[in-house]
Amino acid sequence: VPAVVVDVMRGGPGLGNIQPSQGDYNQITKSAGHGDFHPIVLAPASVQESIDLTILAFDLAEKYRTLVFVVVDGAIGQMMEPAELPPMRELKKERPDWALTGAVGREKRVISSLFMGASELELMNQELQTKLAYIQSNNEARSEEYLTDDADLILVAFGTAARVAQTAVQHLRREGLKVGLFRPITLWPFPSQRLTQLTHLADTVLVVEMNAGQMVHDVRAAIHDRIPVHFYGRMGGVIPMPDEIEKKV
């Protein structure tokens, strides 16, 4: 059953605070529940992108009949920026074949994941894995690059951390350092292929997150120890500042 969930991440653990964080990365990208599955995860970095990716989330959820997360940190969740709503679209009059619309004039449709037998449940899991592989192979991985063409060091960050990192890149470029930014827009499927291509040209990667180091594991998996991958993070609702990133670089 398709669904869209918006997660505005805040400082934790436990009750925590209302300051921005990116501590939910592992929870959301690795499953968001028990069982062998991944939801599609979209990570906006602005108010405009939050609008655009939420619309995309509904399209992807219906296209693949899956769970789609839109994840932002508390800074973007409370931010005011100029933005435009896209043109309204006509609602589809035809309901899809799987929709539960009432069983008048047709056989009942039952949507259930209750399978008690291991063999039967394994078949359902295999179907899910086939769908996940199709999503990964269907060019649904999205990312954005900033001054990466000649970069010796590439910063990897998403959401507010990416906005801060872009400012750091601008400062470092003025000092003559060849630094670029790679921003994953889909946290799952992670844009591993494009990141791998970029890091064939760079010497070092620095991952910047607002957590103790979660996306960094996906970055390391994409790079396969070809070049060093370093990490800089702040926790508990603290936003890393550009000068901190510059010092780390």
C-alpha positions as YAML, in Angstrom:
chain: A
units: angstrom
residues:
- id: 1
  name: VAL
  ca: [0.00, 0.00, 0.00]
- id: 2
  name: PRO
  ca: [1.64, 3.31, -1.04]
- id: 3
  name: ALA
  ca: [2.22, 5.88, 1.68]
- id: 4
  name: VAL
  ca: [4.16, 9.11, 2.13]
- id: 5
  name: VAL
  ca: [5.68, 9.94, 5.53]
- id: 6
  name: VAL
  ca: [7.38, 13.23, 6.40]
- id: 7
  name: ASP
  ca: [10.04, 12.99, 9.12]
- id: 8
  name: VAL
  ca: [11.37, 16.27, 10.56]
- id: 9
  name: MET
  ca: [14.45, 15.13, 12.49]
- id: 10
  name: ARG
  ca: [15.33, 16.73, 15.81]
- id: 11
  name: GLY
  ca: [17.96, 16.28, 18.50]
- id: 12
  name: GLY
  ca: [17.87, 13.08, 20.52]
- id: 13
  name: PRO
  ca: [18.03, 10.45, 21.83]
- id: 14
  name: GLY
  ca: [14.74, 9.90, 23.60]
- id: 15
  name: LEU
  ca: [12.49, 12.90, 24.09]
- id: 16
  name: GLY
  ca: [15.33, 15.16, 22.97]
- id: 17
  name: ASN
  ca: [14.74, 18.76, 21.87]
- id: 18
  name: ILE
  ca: [13.34, 20.63, 18.88]
- id: 19
  name: GLN
  ca: [16.73, 21.58, 17.46]
- id: 20
  name: PRO
  ca: [17.75, 20.18, 14.04]
- id: 21
  name: SER
  ca: [19.41, 16.81, 13.69]
- id: 22
  name: GLN
  ca: [20.01, 14.07, 11.11]
- id: 23
  name: GLY
  ca: [19.99, 11.23, 13.61]
- id: 24
  name: ASP
  ca: [17.18, 9.24, 11.94]
- id: 25
  name: TYR
  ca: [19.24, 8.35, 8.86]
- id: 26
  name: ASN
  ca: [19.88, 4.70, 9.76]
- id: 27
  name: GLN
  ca: [16.36, 4.11, 11.02]
- id: 28
  name: ILE
  ca: [14.75, 5.34, 7.82]
- id: 29
  name: THR
  ca: [17.12, 4.27, 5.07]
- id: 30
  name: LYS
  ca: [17.86, 0.79, 6.37]
- id: 31
  name: SER
  ca: [14.28, -0.35, 6.84]
- id: 32
  name: ALA
  ca: [11.91, 1.92, 8.81]
- id: 33
  name: GLY
  ca: [10.50, -1.27, 10.30]
- id: 34
  name: HIS
  ca: [11.23, -4.96, 10.72]
- id: 35
  name: GLY
  ca: [11.88, -7.12, 7.69]
- id: 36
  name: ASP
  ca: [14.07, -7.00, 4.58]
- id: 37
  name: PHE
  ca: [12.94, -3.86, 2.81]
- id: 38
  name: HIS
  ca: [13.91, -0.25, 2.09]
- id: 39
  name: PRO
  ca: [11.57, 2.70, 1.64]
- id: 40
  name: ILE
  ca: [12.44, 5.35, -0.93]
- id: 41
  name: VAL
  ca: [13.91, 8.30, 0.99]
- id: 42
  name: LEU
  ca: [14.02, 11.88, -0.35]
- id: 43
  name: ALA
  ca: [16.07, 14.56, 1.44]
- id: 44
  name: PRO
  ca: [15.27, 18.19, 0.54]
- id: 45
  name: ALA
  ca: [17.72, 20.99, 1.33]
- id: 46
  name: SER
  ca: [15.35, 23.97, 0.96]
- id: 47
  name: VAL
  ca: [11.71, 24.93, 1.32]
- id: 48
  name: GLN
  ca: [11.24, 24.89, -2.45]
- id: 49
  name: GLU
  ca: [12.76, 21.44, -2.70]
- id: 50
  name: SER
  ca: [10.58, 20.27, 0.18]
- id: 51
  name: ILE
  ca: [7.53, 21.17, -1.90]
- id: 52
  name: ASP
  ca: [8.87, 19.62, -5.09]
- id: 53
  name: LEU
  ca: [10.09, 16.39, -3.47]
- id: 54
  name: THR
  ca: [6.86, 15.91, -1.54]
- id: 55
  name: ILE
  ca: [4.99, 15.95, -4.86]
- id: 56
  name: LEU
  ca: [7.53, 13.52, -6.28]
- id: 57
  name: ALA
  ca: [7.11, 11.33, -3.18]
- id: 58
  name: PHE
  ca: [3.42, 10.78, -3.93]
- id: 59
  name: ASP
  ca: [4.21, 9.93, -7.56]
- id: 60
  name: LEU
  ca: [6.91, 7.44, -6.56]
- id: 61
  name: ALA
  ca: [4.76, 5.87, -3.84]
- id: 62
  name: GLU
  ca: [1.97, 5.20, -6.31]
- id: 63
  name: LYS
  ca: [4.30, 4.13, -9.13]
- id: 64
  name: TYR
  ca: [6.08, 1.50, -7.03]
- id: 65
  name: ARG
  ca: [3.34, 0.84, -4.44]
- id: 66
  name: THR
  ca: [5.80, 1.47, -1.63]
- id: 67
  name: LEU
  ca: [6.58, 3.62, 1.38]
- id: 68
  name: VAL
  ca: [8.31, 6.93, 0.61]
- id: 69
  name: PHE
  ca: [9.89, 9.15, 3.26]
- id: 70
  name: VAL
  ca: [10.56, 12.87, 2.91]
- id: 71
  name: VAL
  ca: [13.21, 13.65, 5.54]
- id: 72
  name: VAL
  ca: [14.30, 17.10, 6.63]
- id: 73
  name: ASP
  ca: [16.04, 18.32, 9.76]
- id: 74
  name: GLY
  ca: [14.43, 20.73, 12.18]
- id: 75
  name: ALA
  ca: [16.09, 23.76, 10.59]
- id: 76
  name: ILE
  ca: [14.38, 23.19, 7.24]
- id: 77
  name: GLY
  ca: [11.20, 22.17, 9.06]
- id: 78
  name: GLN
  ca: [10.99, 25.61, 10.69]
- id: 79
  name: MET
  ca: [12.49, 27.67, 7.87]
- id: 80
  name: MET
  ca: [10.84, 30.49, 5.94]
- id: 81
  name: GLU
  ca: [12.05, 30.98, 2.34]
- id: 82
  name: PRO
  ca: [10.58, 32.21, -0.93]
- id: 83
  name: ALA
  ca: [8.97, 29.31, -2.76]
- id: 84
  name: GLU
  ca: [6.46, 28.64, -5.51]
- id: 85
  name: LEU
  ca: [3.77, 26.01, -5.65]
- id: 86
  name: PRO
  ca: [3.73, 24.16, -8.98]
- id: 87
  name: PRO
  ca: [0.64, 24.26, -11.22]
- id: 88
  name: MET
  ca: [-2.22, 22.12, -9.94]
- id: 89
  name: ARG
  ca: [-2.76, 18.84, -11.78]
- id: 90
  name: GLU
  ca: [-6.01, 17.09, -12.56]
- id: 91
  name: LEU
  ca: [-6.74, 14.11, -10.35]
- id: 92
  name: LYS
  ca: [-6.84, 10.79, -12.16]
- id: 93
  name: LYS
  ca: [-10.42, 9.62, -12.54]
- id: 94
  name: GLU
  ca: [-9.45, 6.01, -13.06]
- id: 95
  name: ARG
  ca: [-8.48, 4.17, -9.89]
- id: 96
  name: PRO
  ca: [-5.62, 1.66, -10.13]
- id: 97
  name: ASP
  ca: [-6.44, -2.06, -10.15]
- id: 98
  name: TRP
  ca: [-5.07, -2.55, -6.65]
- id: 99
  name: ALA
  ca: [-7.14, 0.21, -5.00]
- id: 100
  name: LEU
  ca: [-9.64, -0.76, -2.29]
- id: 101
  name: THR
  ca: [-12.76, 0.93, -3.63]
- id: 102
  name: GLY
  ca: [-15.44, -1.43, -2.36]
- id: 103
  name: ALA
  ca: [-16.17, -4.86, -3.82]
- id: 104
  name: VAL
  ca: [-19.39, -4.03, -5.67]
- id: 105
  name: GLY
  ca: [-19.53, -6.03, -8.90]
- id: 106
  name: ARG
  ca: [-16.14, -7.70, -8.48]
- id: 107
  name: GLU
  ca: [-14.21, -10.15, -6.35]
- id: 108
  name: LYS
  ca: [-12.86, -8.98, -2.99]
- id: 109
  name: ARG
  ca: [-9.34, -7.67, -2.85]
- id: 110
  name: VAL
  ca: [-7.37, -8.52, 0.26]
- id: 111
  name: ILE
  ca: [-4.09, -6.74, 1.08]
- id: 112
  name: SER
  ca: [-2.29, -8.63, 3.80]
- id: 113
  name: SER
  ca: [1.24, -9.52, 4.84]
- id: 114
  name: LEU
  ca: [0.11, -12.25, 7.22]
- id: 115
  name: PHE
  ca: [1.90, -15.39, 6.05]
- id: 116
  name: MET
  ca: [2.51, -17.98, 8.73]
- id: 117
  name: GLY
  ca: [4.50, -20.45, 6.63]
- id: 118
  name: ALA
  ca: [8.22, -19.74, 6.17]
- id: 119
  name: SER
  ca: [8.25, -20.82, 2.50]
- id: 120
  name: GLU
  ca: [5.24, -18.66, 1.67]
- id: 121
  name: LEU
  ca: [6.70, -15.67, 3.49]
- id: 122
  name: GLU
  ca: [10.04, -16.15, 1.75]
- id: 123
  name: LEU
  ca: [8.29, -15.90, -1.63]
- id: 124
  name: MET
  ca: [6.78, -12.57, -0.60]
- id: 125
  name: ASN
  ca: [10.20, -11.35, 0.49]
- id: 126
  name: GLN
  ca: [11.68, -12.40, -2.84]
- id: 127
  name: GLU
  ca: [9.00, -10.38, -4.64]
- id: 128
  name: LEU
  ca: [9.93, -7.35, -2.51]
- id: 129
  name: GLN
  ca: [13.63, -7.78, -3.29]
- id: 130
  name: THR
  ca: [12.83, -7.90, -7.01]
- id: 131
  name: LYS
  ca: [10.90, -4.63, -6.68]
- id: 132
  name: LEU
  ca: [13.71, -2.97, -4.71]
- id: 133
  name: ALA
  ca: [16.26, -4.04, -7.34]
- id: 134
  name: TYR
  ca: [13.99, -2.60, -10.04]
- id: 135
  name: ILE
  ca: [13.75, 0.73, -8.20]
- id: 136
  name: GLN
  ca: [17.56, 0.85, -7.88]
- id: 137
  name: SER
  ca: [18.04, 0.08, -11.58]
- id: 138
  name: ASN
  ca: [15.37, 2.54, -12.76]
- id: 139
  name: ASN
  ca: [17.43, 5.73, -12.35]
- id: 140
  name: GLU
  ca: [15.62, 6.80, -9.17]
- id: 141
  name: ALA
  ca: [18.90, 7.74, -7.42]
- id: 142
  name: ARG
  ca: [19.18, 11.54, -7.37]
- id: 143
  name: SER
  ca: [22.01, 13.87, -6.39]
- id: 144
  name: GLU
  ca: [23.41, 17.36, -6.92]
- id: 145
  name: GLU
  ca: [27.02, 18.47, -7.44]
- id: 146
  name: TYR
  ca: [28.75, 21.75, -6.77]
- id: 147
  name: LEU
  ca: [32.25, 22.48, -8.13]
- id: 148
  name: THR
  ca: [33.20, 18.81, -8.29]
- id: 149
  name: ASP
  ca: [34.76, 18.77, -11.79]
- id: 150
  name: ASP
  ca: [38.29, 19.56, -10.59]
- id: 151
  name: ALA
  ca: [37.92, 18.88, -6.86]
- id: 152
  name: ASP
  ca: [40.75, 17.22, -4.96]
- id: 153
  name: LEU
  ca: [38.54, 16.92, -1.88]
- id: 154
  name: ILE
  ca: [34.81, 16.27, -2.05]
- id: 155
  name: LEU
  ca: [32.44, 17.09, 0.79]
- id: 156
  name: VAL
  ca: [29.40, 14.79, 1.02]
- id: 157
  name: ALA
  ca: [26.40, 16.12, 2.93]
- id: 158
  name: PHE
  ca: [22.60, 16.33, 2.74]
- id: 159
  name: GLY
  ca: [19.92, 18.72, 4.01]
- id: 160
  name: THR
  ca: [21.05, 21.67, 6.13]
- id: 161
  name: ALA
  ca: [24.53, 20.17, 6.50]
- id: 162
  name: ALA
  ca: [24.86, 20.41, 2.71]
- id: 163
  name: ARG
  ca: [23.86, 24.09, 2.73]
- id: 164
  name: VAL
  ca: [26.52, 24.81, 5.35]
- id: 165
  name: ALA
  ca: [29.07, 22.71, 3.44]
- id: 166
  name: GLN
  ca: [28.39, 24.67, 0.22]
- id: 167
  name: THR
  ca: [29.25, 27.91, 2.04]
- id: 168
  name: ALA
  ca: [32.46, 26.28, 3.26]
- id: 169
  name: VAL
  ca: [33.29, 25.25, -0.32]
- id: 170
  name: GLN
  ca: [32.89, 28.86, -1.49]
- id: 171
  name: HIS
  ca: [35.25, 30.12, 1.24]
- id: 172
  name: LEU
  ca: [37.83, 27.40, 0.56]
- id: 173
  name: ARG
  ca: [37.74, 28.02, -3.19]
- id: 174
  name: ARG
  ca: [38.58, 31.67, -2.57]
- id: 175
  name: GLU
  ca: [41.63, 30.45, -0.68]
- id: 176
  name: GLY
  ca: [42.69, 28.38, -3.69]
- id: 177
  name: LEU
  ca: [41.70, 24.96, -2.38]
- id: 178
  name: LYS
  ca: [39.99, 22.66, -4.87]
- id: 179
  name: VAL
  ca: [37.01, 21.52, -2.82]
- id: 180
  name: GLY
  ca: [33.60, 20.45, -4.15]
- id: 181
  name: LEU
  ca: [30.28, 19.24, -2.78]
- id: 182
  name: PHE
  ca: [28.27, 16.12, -3.55]
- id: 183
  name: ARG
  ca: [24.71, 16.22, -2.15]
- id: 184
  name: PRO
  ca: [22.61, 13.04, -2.11]
- id: 185
  name: ILE
  ca: [18.96, 13.89, -2.72]
- id: 186
  name: THR
  ca: [17.79, 10.29, -2.47]
- id: 187
  name: LEU
  ca: [19.16, 8.69, 0.69]
- id: 188
  name: TRP
  ca: [17.69, 5.42, -0.64]
- id: 189
  name: PRO
  ca: [18.44, 4.44, -3.27]
- id: 190
  name: PHE
  ca: [21.77, 6.02, -2.39]
- id: 191
  name: PRO
  ca: [23.48, 7.61, -5.45]
- id: 192
  name: SER
  ca: [26.49, 5.32, -5.10]
- id: 193
  name: GLN
  ca: [27.25, 5.02, -8.80]
- id: 194
  name: ARG
  ca: [27.67, 8.76, -9.37]
- id: 195
  name: LEU
  ca: [29.67, 9.21, -6.17]
- id: 196
  name: THR
  ca: [31.98, 6.38, -7.26]
- id: 197
  name: GLN
  ca: [32.55, 8.11, -10.61]
- id: 198
  name: LEU
  ca: [33.42, 11.40, -8.90]
- id: 199
  name: THR
  ca: [35.84, 9.86, -6.44]
- id: 200
  name: HIS
  ca: [37.93, 8.36, -9.24]
- id: 201
  name: LEU
  ca: [39.08, 11.97, -9.78]
- id: 202
  name: ALA
  ca: [39.40, 13.14, -6.16]
- id: 203
  name: ASP
  ca: [41.98, 12.36, -3.47]
- id: 204
  name: THR
  ca: [39.84, 12.56, -0.32]
- id: 205
  name: VAL
  ca: [36.23, 12.63, 0.85]
- id: 206
  name: LEU
  ca: [34.89, 14.38, 3.94]
- id: 207
  name: VAL
  ca: [31.37, 13.45, 5.04]
- id: 208
  name: VAL
  ca: [29.55, 16.12, 7.08]
- id: 209
  name: GLU
  ca: [26.47, 15.12, 9.06]
- id: 210
  name: MET
  ca: [24.39, 16.28, 11.99]
- id: 211
  name: ASN
  ca: [24.78, 12.96, 13.80]
- id: 212
  name: ALA
  ca: [27.52, 10.62, 15.05]
- id: 213
  name: GLY
  ca: [28.24, 9.23, 11.57]
- id: 214
  name: GLN
  ca: [25.53, 7.34, 9.70]
- id: 215
  name: MET
  ca: [25.55, 8.23, 5.99]
- id: 216
  name: VAL
  ca: [29.34, 7.91, 6.13]
- id: 217
  name: HIS
  ca: [28.93, 4.10, 6.05]
- id: 218
  name: ASP
  ca: [27.05, 4.29, 2.72]
- id: 219
  name: VAL
  ca: [29.74, 6.61, 1.36]
- id: 220
  name: ARG
  ca: [32.49, 4.18, 2.38]
- id: 221
  name: ALA
  ca: [30.57, 1.29, 0.82]
- id: 222
  name: ALA
  ca: [30.38, 3.22, -2.47]
- id: 223
  name: ILE
  ca: [34.07, 4.15, -2.50]
- id: 224
  name: HIS
  ca: [35.49, 0.74, -1.45]
- id: 225
  name: ASP
  ca: [38.63, 2.10, 0.26]
- id: 226
  name: ARG
  ca: [40.01, 3.61, -2.96]
- id: 227
  name: ILE
  ca: [40.56, 6.96, -1.27]
- id: 228
  name: PRO
  ca: [40.36, 8.07, 2.39]
- id: 229
  name: VAL
  ca: [36.91, 8.92, 3.77]
- id: 230
  name: HIS
  ca: [36.83, 11.21, 6.80]
- id: 231
  name: PHE
  ca: [33.89, 12.30, 8.94]
- id: 232
  name: TYR
  ca: [32.85, 15.44, 10.77]
- id: 233
  name: GLY
  ca: [29.60, 15.59, 12.71]
- id: 234
  name: ARG
  ca: [27.71, 17.48, 15.41]
- id: 235
  name: MET
  ca: [24.94, 15.95, 17.53]
- id: 236
  name: GLY
  ca: [22.04, 16.79, 19.80]
- id: 237
  name: GLY
  ca: [20.67, 19.60, 17.64]
- id: 238
  name: VAL
  ca: [23.95, 21.44, 16.98]
- id: 239
  name: ILE
  ca: [24.44, 22.65, 13.39]
- id: 240
  name: PRO
  ca: [28.06, 22.53, 12.17]
- id: 241
  name: MET
  ca: [29.26, 25.94, 11.05]
- id: 242
  name: PRO
  ca: [31.25, 26.68, 7.86]
- id: 243
  name: ASP
  ca: [34.43, 27.59, 9.77]
- id: 244
  name: GLU
  ca: [34.35, 24.21, 11.52]
- id: 245
  name: ILE
  ca: [34.16, 22.39, 8.19]
- id: 246
  name: GLU
  ca: [36.89, 24.59, 6.74]
- id: 247
  name: LYS
  ca: [39.16, 23.81, 9.68]
- id: 248
  name: LYS
  ca: [38.52, 20.07, 9.20]
- id: 249
  name: VAL
  ca: [39.34, 20.36, 5.50]
...
